[in-house]
Amino acid sequence: MSFNIALSGVSAAQKDLDTTSNNIANVNTVGFKESRAEFGDVYASSLLASGKTKVGDGVLTQEVSQQFSQGSLAFTQNALDLAITGNGFFATVPEITSRDFSFTRAGQFKLDSDNFVVNSTGDNLLGFPVNPDGTSSSVALSTTEPVRIPDSSGSPQKTSEVDLRMNLPAGDQSKDVAAFDPNDPLTYNAATSVTIYDSLGDSHVMTYYFMKDNDPDVTNEWYVVSAVDDKLVNMVNSDGNDSDVATALNTAGTNTGNPVTAAKLKFSAGGDFIGIESPDGTPQLNNKITSHALGDQLLVNGSDPTQTISLDFNLSVAGATPKEPTQFASAFEVTSLEQDGLPVGRLTGIDIGADGLVRATFSNGTSEPIVRVALVRFSNEQGLTQQSGTQWKESILSGEALAGEATTGTYGDINSSALEQANVNLTTELIDMIIAQRNFQASSRALEVNNQLNQTILNIR
């Protein structure tokens, strides 16, 4: 019996050494969780046995238990390197269409040839589909999908409105709008331009020309004529009627020969903007003028021919007192000129938030949510089945995999450009190794002593 007891001690010490060696070997393995050999004593007894004199039958390895304590973070320059601080695992599948889930804390992700996010073993990272506002459409593990970074360009947006604020010089001489020639600066008082975009993302230059009305019966009134790529366009008020009409002549060959409508801007004697009036004298309280459809004559690249451009003079509330535009005795000055169109954008970067939301940014200044990296937790992490490649599988002991969003409930945070290091403490492991070695030597000595005793008995004559 003593041989078996000593042998169990040798086996236990060997198991302890193996566990410690494995921990030390994986000290630089990202996402690795150290293990601990747990032992129990062995007592076999029968109904009539005396428990007071029972010595015991040795030691038994009950479990090699993994310790899921938090590892330290190492920061990198790769946005696809992900680390979890807190509770949770990344979910992966070996194939795009597979539902054979594996779970890992190792966040060394990269792109494959199809722009899918994969780990070092080629498994696909899973995430929740998201709505345009970035909210998850579902947080069930069954609805997760492989995370893919788009290789397409950002969609363009056609210009629909231009916001303009400026000061028109009150002391300028009036101009004869009928003699307007966009190629002759002497026929208008001031001009400004802005780049606009059609539905395909092509850029065009829209220019606004300002002329002080020379009608002796009116004061402080200005005409504005617009052109796109040096081609004059008609404007209408917000009620759909043509703006206060003045004829812009075709002296420069920039028009089709038809009269071009020009909007009239009216100012008070103090230089404040009164607004725009329709031909019948009705004030336009929103003070917007809109171009006719640009059509095929201006947009010849196949873009939307119904595109119109509204010019907003920033007085949108009835009865409000505007600060701009103004007509003061100072030089022409544009203080704000913005438009809402966007060109085609190329992918410039990927940002992954603490909540796992993956957002793509494009060169046209836009960004859009792509997917949200899924996290999975278990009731009993130590019940997970270990796999190679720093991965685990769900088991009966671990409980069902519960998916959720990072930063919510008991789920941890996701750190981009960071990796979770192994939670192995080398100092502790070296001490454990010394203790296991001592135990091994002591159990081996017990075997040796038992052998000597047996030899002594056998040599009795």
Protein Blocks (a to p, Z undefined) as FASTA:
>chain_A
ZZmmmmmmmmmmmmmmmmmmmmmmmmmgghiacddddddddddddfklcfklpnbjcjad
fbdcddfbdcdddddfbfklccdededdddddfbfkbccdcddfbfcdcddfkopacdfk
opacddddddfkopafbfcfklgccddddfbdcdddddfbdcddddddfkbccddfklgc
fklmklpfbdcddddddfkopacdddddddddfbfkbghiacddddeehiacddddfkop
acddddddfklopagoiacddddddddfkopafbdcdfkopacfkopacdddebjmlmmn
opafkbccdddehiabghiacfbdcdddbddddfbdcdfbdcddddfbdcddfkopacdd
dfkopacdfbdcdddddfblmlpccdehiiacddfknopaddddehiajbccddehiacd
dfbdfklmmmmmmmmmmmmmmmmmmmmmmmmmmmmmmmpZZ
